[in-house]
Amino acid sequence: MNVPASTRSHRSEQGFTLVELAVVVCIVGVLAVLAVVGYRRLITSSHLSEATGMVNGIRVAQESYHAETGAYYSISASLVWPSGASGVTNASSGCPSQAPGNFKTGWQPACPSAGTAQWANLPLHVDSAVMYTYTTVADSSNPGVNLTMPSGLTMTATAPAGEWYTVTAAGDPDGDKAFSGVLGTSVSNQLVVVGDGN
């Protein structure tokens, strides 16, 4: 049966219905939300990668320093660590000395500014600005002092008496008061990660 030409052209000129357009808009909206969430997770993951990479770099620098001098090197007066929504404990002890937030700060080898114990004395190479603040505390001279850990945190590894170091990173890379931190020590090859920055 032949369909008249006028009917064929009428069918080809029909557009989308309102329901079809609404479905397409909903699908595009869901995909946009998923893309934004995925992007935020990617950015957060990159921030934590910086922190874990720096903590591992400081651990390597500590071991190199120990191989040359026979002692680990204590720089920070105390350890920085996330303390819930209230911020970071001992933030002024960290390097860079600026409080951590959702911005990058240039590395300061002369940090801390007072005294002779400075990051420049460790064989540590930092190529770019950082989002976290870092500390390292060590004890090679007083065998009666056990491993220093952030407040409220313990490790399953046995803390030695003397000859140890602790390295911490703490920050708020998203600026949303969801603080995160990374800890490494000479008594364990594993890193402790607290919070994910979300």
Steps between C-alpha positions, in 0.01 A plus 500: 500500500637837406509772765417841362795742481325748726479240781869404464616860528272562802652205689857606424436852631385382845734605785562354843218484745515683831543168683795402283668836560442470876660153502805629310537796739482264800763269354733791423448632856587164658811469283609852597465423871700179460770687309531767772521238777760305306703814436496592870618152593780525245614834641484369858698193398769721346524702823545185708758381247699814574485434874597132475776580250646770724481284813681221316755751369567626852541141620761437228676824597503391866654165410764672281580741781528209744735314265731803485488617862388199703193685633156604382428872475236670713367824351152569637412596856186283481297300250216641291188286475132541408279572800151470355314802373692724739810494281854371527683461829841669523458662156763760586762223534453388141670599182387695306412704808183638342187326628386229254204570274378468144800679352860414422791653687862502395731266689719677756836322549593753771191401701483528799653846494642483852781266601739283302264203445360573154365301205795618291725271707316187382580368149143572388416638156161668457427610144170682539262672740312280748147491646580323827723601788770254612687416818767253604612418853786263578701371792835330462672632809262414785429125511257546787247688286248298301362577156298820483156466342219748435256536787249217515679287239687178574673254272504124524876495435718492810639843575877484544691673776705752303603499133164591348327769301140597428383692192153653468302699245176680578274719293162600368545486121132572425468782751183341636623420855536129411862470609722211400842376601772251417745350748818301444755369749828316512332204673259411219508497120129582490351846495202596715248713311225679693215667314472525125453873466130466406 
